[in-house]
Amino acid sequence: MESFPSPGLGHPYGARVDGAGDLWVELGTGRVARISPTLPLPSIYLHGPGGEMESRWPNIFIFEAEARINVPDDILRLNPQTHQLSLDSDLMDRFPAIKGAMGRPTEDALGRLWVTQPDQVKILNFENDRAFPSGESISDDLRPLHYFPQSDGVMWLQ
C-alpha cells in the first residue's frame, strides 16, 4: 500500500466504480471526484462546486456502465469532449421515469432500475431502449435514498 497527497479530496461520503474502472467519489455539497487508475499514480479529477452541479448534493449511480450524478431535479454525466459534468438530457429524454429521482437509482441483479420518486418507488425494466414498470412494488410508506443489490436479486433499502 502506498499513500500520496491528494489536496482537495476531502471527506468521501460514497463511491461507485464505472465501466471504465474509474472510481467516482461523492465529496458532499456540490463536489465529486473521479479517480482513474493510471500509473505510476492514480489521476484525480475534482468536479465542483459550481457548474451544472451548483451547490446540490450529489448521488452517484452507474447506469449503462457510465457514472451518472443525481442531484435534485437533474441528472449529470461527464461530457467526454469538455471533461466537465453536463446535464444528461439524453438519458432523461429516453427514460422520463427517472426525472426527479431522489437519492441513488440502482440497478439490481436482474437489470431492473430501482428509482425513488417523491410519491413512490419505481422498479423499471428496460427493453429496446425503453423503460416500463416491472409490475413489482414495495410499500408505499418507504422512500429509500440508497439501494444495495445482492447478486441473488435481493435488494437492501436504506
Secondary structure, DSSP 8 states (H G I E B T S, - for coil): ------TT-----EEEE-TTS-EEEE-STT-EEEEE--SSS-EEEEE-SBGGGBT---EEEEETTEEEEEETTEEEEE-TTT-SEEE-HHHHHH-GGGTT-EEEEEE-TTS-EEEE-SS-EEEEEEETTEEEE-S----TT---S-EEE-TTS-EEE-
